[in-house]
Amino acid sequence: MKACSQGDGPSLTLIHGWGLNAGVWEDLARALADDFQVHRVDLPGHGAATDETRLGDLDTLADRLAATLPISGSTLVGWSLGALVALQAAARHPQRVHRVILVAGTPRFVQAPDWPHAMRLPVLDAFAQGLAAQYRVTLNRFLSLQFHGLPDAQAALKTLRGRLLDSPPTPEALTEGLGLLRDMDLRPTLAALPCPVHAVFGEYDTLVPAAAETSFKALRPAMGTAVIKGAGHAPFLSRPVEFEAVLRSFLHD
């Protein structure tokens, strides 16, 4: 696990999603650095941390993440798979975590009879198989969807592709990350966390549907939620201005 930091102020830690790396946060980190000390983490087997081929189990990831946090504590912002890591770190190391903000993240990614607003397992498997078999093609398609219809989309896409495609994850990390997405159920963890928790959804997200907002509220009635209009699974990419405004509102809550 590797981390890079910039800025000055209260600590804010950004945790990327499955198959990607800390480069996905670069623009957001730059925008926040005047007001926060922003830490961008590369999970093992991703980005600058591919010297480790294995991702590891969720408890180990949570413990390693907590070890990178300041003693005074940090806000954790977890996107997709990063949301699971953030939740587990907050549960295991509550003294190091001030709040958790889930970005297109959920305590359970796969549908269950009592958890309908989630992915069907075949959909998750198909996406995962595509990313594992044709990483560049599948990631290009995913990124293009996030920017569809936006002004200056091609320039933004070119920049982001350069950050992400040159540092593919290890095959082992992809496989282990998929296992976490498929198998983990942190609903009891979410319900019991002692720190504030917020969630940001994308209106058109097909992986973590915005309709799950009601399920989150049932688990934790006091949690703050927001739906970014016009956004998909990566609202900080497709609607960066709107996302930053929502994030700042949660950070000052």
Stockholm file with secondary structure:
# STOCKHOLM 1.0

chainA/1-253         MKACSQGDGPSLTLIHGWGLNAGVWEDLARALADDFQVHRVDLPGHGAATDETRLGDLDTLADRLAATLPISGSTLVGWSLGALVALQAAARHPQRVHRVILVAGTPRFVQAPDWPHAMRLPVLDAFAQGLAAQYRVTLNRFLSLQFHGLPDAQAALKTLRGRLLDSPPTPEALTEGLGLLRDMDLRPTLAALPCPVHAVFGEYDTLVPAAAETSFKALRPAMGTAVIKGAGHAPFLSRPVEFEAVLRSFLHD
#=GR chainA/1-253 SS CEEEEECCSSEEEEECCTTCCGGGGHHHHHHHTTTSEEEEEECTTSGGGTTSCCCCCHHHHHHHHHHHSCTTCEEEEEETHHHHHHHHHHHHCGGGEEEEEEESCCSCCBCBTTBCSSBCHHHHHHHHHHHHHSHHHHHHHHHHHHHTTCTTHHHHHHHHHHHHTTSCCCHHHHHHHHHHHHHCCCHHHHHHCSSCEEEEEETTCSSSCGGGHHHHHHHCTTCEEEEETTCCSCHHHHSHHHHHHHHHHHHTC
#=GC SS_cons         CEEEEECCSSEEEEECCTTCCGGGGHHHHHHHTTTSEEEEEECTTSGGGTTSCCCCCHHHHHHHHHHHSCTTCEEEEEETHHHHHHHHHHHHCGGGEEEEEEESCCSCCBCBTTBCSSBCHHHHHHHHHHHHHSHHHHHHHHHHHHHTTCTTHHHHHHHHHHHHTTSCCCHHHHHHHHHHHHHCCCHHHHHHCSSCEEEEEETTCSSSCGGGHHHHHHHCTTCEEEEETTCCSCHHHHSHHHHHHHHHHHHTC
//
